[in-house]
Amino acid sequence: MHVPVLTEKVIEYLNVKSNRNFIDCTLGSGAHTSAIVKHNRPAGKVLAIDWDREAITRARSVLSKPDLRRITFVEDNFSHLEDITKREKFHASGVLLDLGMSSDQLELSKRGFSFQKNEPLDMRYSLENPLTAAKIVNYWSKNDITRMLKEYGQEQFANQIAEAITKERKEHAIARTQELVKVITGAVPGWYRRRKIHPATKTFQALRIEVNNELENLKAVIPQVFRVLGAGGRVVIISFHSLEDRIVKYAFKENPQAKILTKKVIIPSIVERETNPRARSAKLRAAEKL
C-alpha cells in the first residue's frame, strides 16, 4: 500500500482551509488528494490530474465515497495545466506536485518500473506515449544511451553500461527488466555491485525520466502554476532527486511572482524516514504567488 510523504507539511504549506479549491497535479494513489478533501470540507473542491489512467481508476476506488463528488479527475499530463484549468473552469487556492512514483505504480502497473521485478521494459506513465524503455535500450545509439545515463541518472559507469547494452542487443533484444539488470550488473565493477544502492538504480531512473520526459514537463509546469494561481495562492512541490530539486529551487528563485516560503528545504522527520522508506530522499519546497 502506498504511504504518502510529508502529508502534514503539504496541508500546512498549501494552507488548506474549508471551502478552498486545490489542484493535485500528481494524483497517484490519491493519498494527498484524500488529505486535502478532509481539510477543505464541506464545499472545497480538488482537481486531481494524472497521466496514468490506471492510477486514476485505483484512486477513485479507494477515496471516500462522500468526498468523490468534490473531486474532478483528469487524465492528462500536468505540463498542460493551463489548458486543463481553462477547460474545467477551475480556480484554485493552491497547487501540489508530488514528483515521486507511487508504490502502486511500482508494485501493480506491470510496466517495468522496478528492477526487483521481471516485467516488460515499458516504463510509460501513459500507454499512449509511443516511447518505451525497450525502444531506447534496443534502438538508440551507444552515444545517446551514454548521454541519457549521465544526464538523467548521474551514472558514473554510463559508458560501460551503454557499451554492454549495445553488445547484448546484437545477440538478442533486451525485452524484460531482469535482462537489463543482468547486463548492468555485468558491466560495473564488483565494489559497485556490493554497495547499499542497487547498481541498476540510476539506469532505471534515467530510463523512466527519458521515457516520460519528466524534467521538461516539470520545467514547463512551474510557470503555468503561477499563471493559474491568484495572488496569495500557494504551490508545494515534493521532489525525490537532485535533478528535480534543482529545477524547482531555481524556478522559484527566478520567478518575480514567487515569494519563497521554505528558506531551507523541508525534509521528512527521522520517524517518517524510518517508517516510510520512500520518504528518505523527499524534499519539499513551497512558494506563494505575490
C-alpha positions as CSV (number, residue, x, y, z in Angstrom):
1,M,0.0,0.0,0.0
2,H,1.2,3.5,-0.9
3,V,2.1,5.7,2.1
4,P,2.2,9.5,1.2
5,V,5.1,11.6,2.1
6,L,5.1,14.8,4.2
7,T,1.3,15.0,4.3
8,E,1.1,17.3,7.3
9,K,3.6,19.7,5.7
10,V,1.6,19.6,2.4
11,I,-1.6,20.7,4.2
12,E,0.3,23.3,6.2
13,Y,2.2,24.9,3.3
14,L,-0.8,24.7,0.9
15,N,-2.8,26.5,3.6
16,V,-5.7,24.1,3.1
17,K,-8.9,25.6,4.6
18,S,-12.6,24.9,4.5
19,N,-14.2,25.6,1.1
20,R,-11.0,26.4,-0.8
21,N,-10.2,24.7,-4.1
22,F,-6.9,22.9,-4.8
23,I,-5.2,21.1,-7.7
24,D,-3.3,17.9,-7.2
25,C,-1.2,17.6,-10.3
26,T,0.1,14.1,-9.4
27,L,-2.9,12.2,-8.1
28,G,-1.1,8.8,-7.9
29,S,-2.7,6.6,-5.3
30,G,-4.9,9.5,-4.2
31,A,-3.4,9.8,-0.7
32,H,-2.6,13.6,-0.8
33,T,-6.0,14.3,-2.5
34,S,-7.7,12.4,0.3
35,A,-5.9,14.5,2.9
36,I,-6.8,17.7,1.1
37,V,-10.6,16.9,0.8
38,K,-10.7,16.1,4.5
39,H,-9.4,19.6,5.3
40,N,-11.3,21.6,2.7
41,R,-14.8,20.3,3.7
42,P,-17.6,20.9,3.3
43,A,-17.6,22.6,-0.1
44,G,-13.9,22.8,-1.2
45,K,-13.1,21.0,-4.5
46,V,-10.0,19.2,-5.8
47,L,-8.9,19.0,-9.4
48,A,-6.9,15.7,-9.5
49,I,-4.7,15.1,-12.5
50,D,-2.7,12.1,-13.5
51,W,-1.2,10.9,-16.8
52,D,-1.8,7.2,-15.8
53,R,-5.3,6.0,-16.4
54,E,-4.8,3.0,-14.1
55,A,-3.7,5.4,-11.2
56,I,-7.0,7.3,-11.6
57,T,-9.0,4.1,-11.5
58,R,-7.2,2.9,-8.4
59,A,-7.5,6.3,-6.6
60,R,-11.2,6.5,-7.4
61,S,-11.8,3.1,-5.9
62,V,-10.1,4.0,-2.5
63,L,-11.2,7.6,-2.0
64,S,-14.1,8.2,0.4
65,K,-17.4,8.0,-1.4
66,P,-18.8,11.2,0.1
67,D,-15.7,13.1,-0.9
68,L,-15.7,11.9,-4.5
69,R,-18.4,14.4,-5.6
70,R,-15.9,17.2,-4.7
71,I,-13.1,15.7,-6.9
72,T,-12.8,16.2,-10.6
73,F,-10.5,13.6,-12.2
74,V,-8.5,14.5,-15.3
75,E,-6.3,12.1,-17.3
76,D,-3.6,14.3,-18.8
77,N,0.0,15.4,-18.4
78,F,0.4,18.1,-15.8
79,S,2.5,20.1,-18.3
80,H,-0.8,21.1,-19.9
81,L,-2.0,22.6,-16.6
82,E,-3.2,26.0,-18.0
83,D,-5.3,24.2,-20.7
84,I,-6.7,21.8,-18.2
85,T,-7.8,24.6,-15.8
86,K,-9.4,26.6,-18.6
87,R,-11.2,23.5,-19.9
88,E,-12.5,22.6,-16.4
89,K,-13.1,26.3,-15.5
90,F,-11.3,25.6,-12.2
91,H,-9.9,28.3,-10.0
92,A,-7.5,27.1,-7.2
93,S,-6.0,28.5,-4.0
94,G,-3.1,26.0,-4.2
95,V,-1.3,23.5,-6.4
96,L,0.5,20.4,-5.4
97,L,3.1,18.3,-7.3
98,D,4.5,15.2,-5.7
99,L,7.1,14.0,-8.2
100,G,7.8,10.6,-6.7
101,M,6.4,7.4,-8.1
102,S,3.6,5.8,-6.1
103,S,4.2,2.4,-4.6
104,D,1.2,1.2,-6.5
105,Q,2.9,2.1,-9.8
106,L,6.0,0.1,-8.8
107,E,4.0,-2.9,-7.5
108,L,0.9,-3.1,-9.6
109,S,1.5,-1.5,-13.0
110,K,3.5,-4.4,-14.6
111,R,5.3,-1.8,-16.7
112,G,8.8,-2.4,-15.6
113,F,9.4,0.5,-13.2
114,S,11.1,-1.8,-10.6
115,F,14.4,-3.6,-11.1
116,Q,13.3,-6.0,-8.4
117,K,10.6,-7.5,-10.7
118,N,10.7,-9.3,-14.0
119,E,8.4,-7.3,-16.3
120,P,8.3,-5.9,-19.8
121,L,10.7,-2.9,-20.3
122,D,7.9,-0.3,-20.7
123,M,8.2,2.5,-18.0
124,R,5.4,4.7,-19.5
125,Y,3.0,6.5,-17.3
126,S,0.6,6.9,-20.2
127,L,0.2,4.0,-22.6
128,E,-0.5,6.5,-25.3
129,N,3.2,7.6,-25.2
130,P,4.9,5.9,-28.2
131,L,8.4,5.8,-26.5
132,T,9.2,2.8,-24.2
133,A,12.3,1.8,-22.3
134,A,12.7,-1.2,-24.6
135,K,12.9,1.1,-27.6
136,I,15.6,3.1,-26.0
137,V,17.8,0.2,-25.0
138,N,17.3,-1.7,-28.2
139,Y,17.4,1.1,-30.8
140,W,19.2,4.1,-29.5
141,S,22.9,4.7,-30.3
142,K,25.5,4.0,-27.7
143,N,26.3,7.7,-27.5
144,D,22.6,8.6,-26.9
145,I,22.3,6.0,-24.2
146,T,25.5,7.2,-22.5
147,R,24.2,10.8,-22.6
148,M,20.9,9.8,-21.0
149,L,22.6,7.8,-18.3
150,K,25.0,10.6,-17.4
151,E,22.4,13.4,-17.6
152,Y,19.4,11.8,-16.0
153,G,21.0,9.0,-13.9
154,Q,24.2,10.7,-12.9
155,E,25.7,7.3,-13.6
156,Q,29.5,7.1,-13.2
157,F,29.7,3.9,-15.3
158,A,27.4,5.3,-18.1
159,N,29.9,4.4,-20.9
160,Q,30.4,0.8,-19.6
161,I,26.7,0.2,-19.2
162,A,25.9,1.7,-22.7
163,E,28.6,-0.5,-24.2
164,A,27.3,-3.6,-22.6
165,I,23.7,-2.8,-23.7
166,T,24.7,-2.3,-27.3
167,K,26.8,-5.5,-27.2
168,E,24.0,-7.6,-25.7
169,R,21.3,-6.4,-28.1
170,K,23.3,-7.7,-31.0
171,E,22.7,-11.2,-29.7
172,H,19.1,-10.7,-28.7
173,A,16.6,-7.9,-27.9
174,I,16.6,-6.8,-24.3
175,A,12.8,-7.1,-23.5
176,R,12.5,-7.5,-19.8
177,T,13.7,-5.8,-16.6
178,Q,15.8,-8.7,-15.4
179,E,17.5,-9.0,-18.7
180,L,18.6,-5.4,-18.4
181,V,19.6,-5.8,-14.7
182,K,21.8,-8.7,-15.7
183,V,23.5,-6.5,-18.4
184,I,24.1,-3.6,-15.9
185,T,25.5,-5.8,-13.1
186,G,27.8,-7.4,-15.6
187,A,29.1,-4.1,-16.8
188,V,30.1,-2.5,-13.5
189,P,32.9,-3.3,-11.0
190,G,32.4,-5.7,-8.1
191,W,32.6,-3.0,-5.5
192,Y,29.8,-1.1,-7.3
193,R,27.6,-4.2,-7.2
194,R,28.1,-4.7,-3.5
195,R,27.1,-1.2,-2.5
196,K,23.9,-0.5,-0.5
197,I,22.3,1.1,-3.6
198,H,21.5,-1.4,-6.3
199,P,23.7,-0.9,-9.4
200,A,20.6,-0.7,-11.6
201,T,19.0,2.1,-9.7
202,K,20.4,5.0,-11.7
203,T,19.9,3.4,-15.1
204,F,16.2,2.7,-14.3
205,Q,15.8,6.3,-13.1
206,A,17.4,7.7,-16.2
207,L,15.2,5.5,-18.5
208,R,12.0,6.5,-16.6
209,I,12.9,10.2,-16.8
210,E,13.6,9.9,-20.5
211,V,10.6,7.9,-21.5
212,N,8.2,10.2,-19.7
213,N,10.1,13.5,-20.4
214,E,9.9,14.2,-16.7
215,L,12.3,17.1,-16.3
216,E,11.0,19.0,-19.3
217,N,7.4,18.6,-18.1
218,L,8.5,19.9,-14.7
219,K,10.2,22.9,-16.3
220,A,7.0,23.6,-18.3
221,V,4.5,23.4,-15.5
222,I,6.1,25.7,-12.9
223,P,5.5,29.0,-14.8
224,Q,1.9,27.8,-15.5
225,V,1.3,27.2,-11.8
226,F,1.9,30.9,-11.1
227,R,-0.3,31.9,-14.0
228,V,-3.3,29.8,-12.8
229,L,-3.0,30.9,-9.2
230,G,-4.4,34.2,-7.9
231,A,-2.4,36.4,-5.5
232,G,-1.8,34.6,-2.3
233,G,-2.1,31.2,-3.9
234,R,0.4,28.6,-2.9
235,V,2.4,25.9,-4.7
236,V,4.0,22.9,-3.0
237,I,6.4,20.6,-4.8
238,I,7.9,17.4,-3.4
239,S,11.0,16.1,-5.3
240,F,13.0,12.9,-4.9
241,H,16.3,13.5,-6.6
242,S,18.7,16.4,-7.0
243,L,17.8,17.0,-10.7
244,E,14.2,17.8,-9.9
245,D,15.0,19.7,-6.7
246,R,17.5,22.0,-8.6
247,I,14.8,22.8,-11.2
248,V,12.3,23.7,-8.5
249,K,14.7,25.7,-6.5
250,Y,15.8,27.9,-9.4
251,A,12.3,28.2,-10.9
252,F,11.1,29.7,-7.6
253,K,14.2,31.9,-7.2
254,E,14.0,33.4,-10.6
255,N,10.2,34.0,-10.7
256,P,9.4,37.6,-9.7
257,Q,5.9,36.4,-8.6
258,A,7.2,33.8,-6.2
259,K,7.5,34.5,-2.5
260,I,9.6,31.5,-1.2
261,L,8.0,30.1,1.9
262,T,10.7,27.4,2.6
263,K,14.0,29.3,3.1
264,K,15.5,25.8,3.8
265,V,14.2,22.7,2.0
266,I,11.8,20.7,4.1
267,I,12.7,17.0,4.7
268,P,10.7,14.3,6.5
269,S,11.3,13.7,10.2
270,I,13.5,10.9,11.4
271,V,10.4,8.9,12.4
272,E,8.8,9.3,8.9
273,R,12.0,8.3,7.2
274,E,12.3,5.2,9.3
275,T,8.7,4.1,8.9
276,N,8.4,5.0,5.2
277,P,11.5,4.2,3.2
278,R,10.1,6.2,0.2
279,A,10.4,9.3,2.3
280,R,14.1,9.2,2.7
281,S,15.0,11.3,-0.3
282,A,11.9,13.6,-0.3
283,K,12.4,17.3,-0.4
284,L,9.6,19.8,-0.1
285,R,9.7,23.4,-1.4
286,A,6.8,25.9,-1.2
287,A,6.1,29.4,-2.6
288,E,3.3,31.9,-2.6
289,K,2.2,34.0,-5.6
290,L,2.7,37.7,-4.9
